[in-house]
Amino acid sequence: MAQNVYEGLFIFDSDLYAKDADNVSGQVTRIIEQFGGEVLLSRLWDERKLAYPIKGHRRGTYWLAYLRIDSLKVKELTRQFQLSDSVIRFLFLHVDPRLVETLVEHARAGHLHAGEQQVEQIAEEEISTSSPFLVAEIEGNEEDVSV
C-alpha cells in the first residue's frame, strides 16, 4: 500500500493540555503508531484564542505533526481523533513528496514569534551588573511595573 506523508495540525483543549501536557501531546504519537504510522515530527506550535468558539472552547493549544502512514489508514486515523476528548479540531494535509524534507526541517527549526525571540535573545546576552547605569535602568523598570 502507498505510504504518504501528511501534515497534521491539532487543536487541543487548553485546559487538558495545561493539566497533563505530556499525556495529551503523546496521544498524537500513540494513535498514529497504533495504525502503523511513523511520526516524523511532533511539536507544540502555539496557544491562542480561537476565532470562534469550538465545542465551547475559546482558547486552543495548537500542535503540529508530520507523519508517514498508509493512505488507506487515514480514514481510521481520522475517526480515532474525532473520538478523542482532548482534540477539539484537527486537519490532515497530504504533503508533496518533493517538499517533505524542507517542511520537516522548517518545522523542526521552530521559528519563534517576535516576542519570544526578544526574550531568548535577552536571556542569552550577558548583562554586566558592575555597570551602575544598567543596574539603575533595571531597578527603574521594576519600580514602574509596581506602580
Secondary structure as GFF3:
##gff-version 3
##sequence-region A 1 147
A	DSSP	beta_strand	3	13	.	.	.	ID=ss1
A	DSSP	alpha_helix	14	19	.	.	.	ID=ss2
A	DSSP	alpha_helix	21	34	.	.	.	ID=ss3
A	DSSP	beta_strand	38	54	.	.	.	ID=ss4
A	DSSP	beta_strand	57	70	.	.	.	ID=ss5
A	DSSP	three_ten_helix	71	73	.	.	.	ID=ss6
A	DSSP	alpha_helix	74	83	.	.	.	ID=ss7
A	DSSP	beta_strand	87	94	.	.	.	ID=ss8
A	DSSP	three_ten_helix	97	99	.	.	.	ID=ss9
A	DSSP	alpha_helix	100	109	.	.	.	ID=ss10
A	DSSP	alpha_helix	114	124	.	.	.	ID=ss11
A	DSSP	alpha_helix	132	146	.	.	.	ID=ss12
###
